[in-house]
Amino acid sequence: MAEKTAPIATEPQRGGRSREITRARERHLRPPVDIYETSEGLVLVADLPGVTKETLRVDVDGDLLTISGKAGHIAPGDAIYREYELANFYRQFELGDEVDRDKITAELKQGVLTLKLPKAERVKPKQIEVKVG
C-alpha cells in the first residue's frame, strides 16, 4: 500500500499557468498512521483527535483509499484560553491487488481509526489436504 495524492482539479496561477490542487484551501494535516501486516491482511491505525463518526469519511475508489475527517473540540461553550488548535485530516493510499476492497472494515474509538484491509482469497496461503490412497 503506497501513499498517494491524486489531483482533483487545476487552479490558475500567476502568469496564466495552472497547478494541480487536491483539496479545498482549508488547512489539513496528514494524520500519523501505523500499518501492520497480519496473516489475514493489513491493519492501518490512524490518530484522528477531535474527529467523530459523523465527521469522518473513509472512501475506496478503484485503487485509492482516502481518509478525511473534520476535527472539532468537544468541550461545551466558547474557549477562553486554548493552547492547541485542531485541524482537519486528509490522507490517501494506493491499494494493491491483494486487498479485498469489499471486506474493508473501519472502527473509530477515542480518536483512533482502525482499518482492517483483508487479503483477497486468491492471495491467502492455503494448505492442501493430502489424501491417502
C-alpha positions as CSV (number, residue, x, y, z in Angstrom):
1,M,0.0,0.0,0.0
2,A,1.6,3.2,-1.1
3,E,0.6,6.7,-0.1
4,K,-0.9,8.7,-2.9
5,T,-2.2,12.2,-3.6
6,A,-4.5,12.3,-6.6
7,P,-5.1,15.7,-8.2
8,I,-8.8,16.5,-8.4
9,A,-8.8,19.9,-10.2
10,T,-6.5,22.5,-11.5
11,E,-6.1,26.1,-10.2
12,P,-4.8,29.0,-12.2
13,Q,-1.6,30.6,-11.1
14,R,0.0,34.0,-11.9
15,G,1.4,34.1,-15.4
16,G,-1.5,32.0,-16.8
17,R,-0.1,28.6,-15.9
18,S,-2.2,26.2,-13.8
19,R,-1.3,24.0,-10.9
20,E,-3.0,20.9,-9.6
21,I,-4.8,21.0,-6.3
22,T,-6.0,18.1,-4.3
23,R,-8.2,19.7,-1.6
24,A,-10.0,22.9,-0.7
25,R,-8.0,25.7,0.7
26,E,-8.8,24.9,4.3
27,R,-5.9,23.6,6.4
28,H,-5.4,19.8,6.5
29,L,-2.9,17.6,8.4
30,R,-1.6,14.2,7.4
31,P,-2.6,12.0,10.3
32,P,0.1,9.8,11.6
33,V,-0.5,6.1,10.7
34,D,0.9,2.7,11.6
35,I,0.4,-0.1,9.1
36,Y,0.8,-3.7,10.2
37,E,0.7,-6.9,8.2
38,T,-1.1,-10.0,9.7
39,S,-1.8,-13.4,8.2
40,E,-5.3,-12.1,7.4
41,G,-4.2,-8.8,5.7
42,L,-3.2,-5.3,6.6
43,V,-4.2,-3.2,9.6
44,L,-4.0,0.6,9.4
45,V,-4.1,2.6,12.6
46,A,-4.5,6.4,12.3
47,D,-4.6,9.1,15.0
48,L,-7.5,11.5,14.4
49,P,-8.0,13.5,17.6
50,G,-11.3,15.5,17.6
51,V,-12.8,13.6,14.7
52,T,-16.2,11.9,15.3
53,K,-18.0,9.2,13.3
54,E,-20.2,11.9,11.8
55,T,-17.2,13.9,10.5
56,L,-15.1,11.0,9.3
57,R,-15.1,9.7,5.7
58,V,-13.3,6.6,4.6
59,D,-13.7,6.0,0.8
60,V,-12.3,3.5,-1.7
61,D,-12.4,4.4,-5.3
62,G,-10.7,1.9,-7.5
63,D,-7.2,1.6,-6.1
64,L,-7.4,4.7,-4.0
65,L,-8.2,4.7,-0.2
66,T,-9.0,8.1,1.2
67,I,-9.3,9.1,4.8
68,S,-10.7,12.5,5.6
69,G,-12.1,14.0,8.8
70,K,-13.1,17.3,10.3
71,A,-11.8,17.8,13.8
72,G,-13.6,19.8,16.5
73,H,-13.3,20.4,20.2
74,I,-15.8,18.5,22.3
75,A,-15.8,20.9,25.3
76,P,-19.0,22.8,25.7
77,G,-19.1,26.6,25.3
78,D,-16.5,29.0,23.9
79,A,-12.9,28.7,24.8
80,I,-11.4,31.4,27.0
81,Y,-7.9,30.1,26.6
82,R,-6.6,27.5,24.2
83,E,-3.1,26.3,23.6
84,Y,-3.7,23.9,20.8
85,E,-5.8,24.0,17.7
86,L,-7.3,21.1,15.9
87,A,-7.1,20.8,12.1
88,N,-8.9,18.7,9.6
89,F,-7.2,15.5,8.4
90,Y,-6.7,14.1,4.9
91,R,-4.6,11.2,3.6
92,Q,-4.7,8.9,0.6
93,F,-3.1,5.5,0.0
94,E,-2.9,3.4,-3.2
95,L,-4.2,-0.2,-2.6
96,G,-2.5,-3.2,-4.2
97,D,-4.4,-6.0,-5.9
98,E,-4.0,-8.2,-2.8
99,V,-6.6,-6.2,-0.8
100,D,-10.2,-7.3,-0.8
101,R,-11.9,-3.9,-1.2
102,D,-15.4,-5.3,-0.4
103,K,-14.4,-6.6,3.0
104,I,-12.6,-3.5,4.4
105,T,-13.8,-2.5,7.9
106,A,-13.4,0.7,9.9
107,E,-13.7,1.4,13.6
108,L,-13.2,4.7,15.4
109,K,-12.5,4.6,19.1
110,Q,-11.4,7.6,21.2
111,G,-9.9,9.4,18.2
112,V,-8.1,6.4,16.8
113,L,-9.2,4.9,13.5
114,T,-8.5,1.2,12.8
115,L,-9.0,0.0,9.3
116,K,-8.8,-3.7,8.5
117,L,-7.9,-4.5,4.9
118,P,-8.2,-8.2,4.4
119,K,-6.3,-10.1,1.8
120,A,-8.1,-11.3,-1.2
121,E,-8.8,-15.1,-1.1
122,R,-6.6,-15.7,-4.1
123,V,-3.5,-14.4,-2.3
124,K,-4.1,-16.1,1.1
125,P,-1.9,-19.0,1.7
126,K,-3.8,-22.3,1.9
127,Q,-2.9,-25.8,3.0
128,I,-3.6,-28.6,0.6
129,E,-5.2,-31.7,2.1
130,V,-3.2,-34.8,1.4
131,K,-5.3,-37.9,0.7
132,V,-4.1,-41.4,1.5
133,G,-4.9,-43.8,-1.3
